[in-house]
Amino acid sequence: AAGTSIEYGPSTEDEFFTIGADNNSLIMNLDASGSFTVMSWLNPMAPSSASTYRFISTGSAGGADRGWGFGLRVTGADGTGSSLRFTTYGIADNDSSLFNVTFGEWVHIAATYDAGLITYYLNGVALDSDTSVFGNESANGRLVIGGRLGGNNVDQMNGRVDGIQVYDGVLDAGQIQNAAAMSVTSGSWTCL
């Protein structure tokens, strides 16, 4: 993955980029009663405080548009007690079961969303599930890579991101396992 990834942080400045000037992106128009899969490779750096390394997020500043975001939640400098976090802004921070992450090493994270049922995957292995719905985006919503609009430093990515993929349906466990086993530079997928 090295050589094709985007590196963020550590920084006290917002280091993310937005796609588009409105919510006309296909990813922005996912319906809360619908289904999708989101995944990426992350190579996290150690945090200075508990943080959520969001690699993808929707919505506007402060979460008023009820979008969603997904990333790696790290609570300490040693990587213990980490989780995957799928946030339905203005509603809930939904966390997977806890695991340990090694900073400076690549991990594959994924989540499926099916009308409010969220299932988490780490390196192709299902962790557990949550339930939470998000609201549909308004015209002010944006697609953000590497952080969250209106978020603070604890919502920004710190490390490398590669191979972000979003699908307009729920991939099965085998498909997610195959994606986690592939290099981010190989394979053929049809994404949004």
Buried (B, 14 or more C-beta within 10 A) or exposed (E): BEEEBBBBBBEEEBBBEBEEEEBEBEBBBBEBEBBBBBBBBBBBBBBEEEBBBBBBBBBBEEBBBBBBBBBBBBBEEEBEBBBBBBBBBBBBBBBBEEBEBEBEEBBBBBBBBBEBBBBBBBBBBBBEBBEBBBBBBBEBBBBBBBBBBBBEBBBBBBBBBBBBBBBBEBBEBEBBBBBBEBEBEEEEEEEE
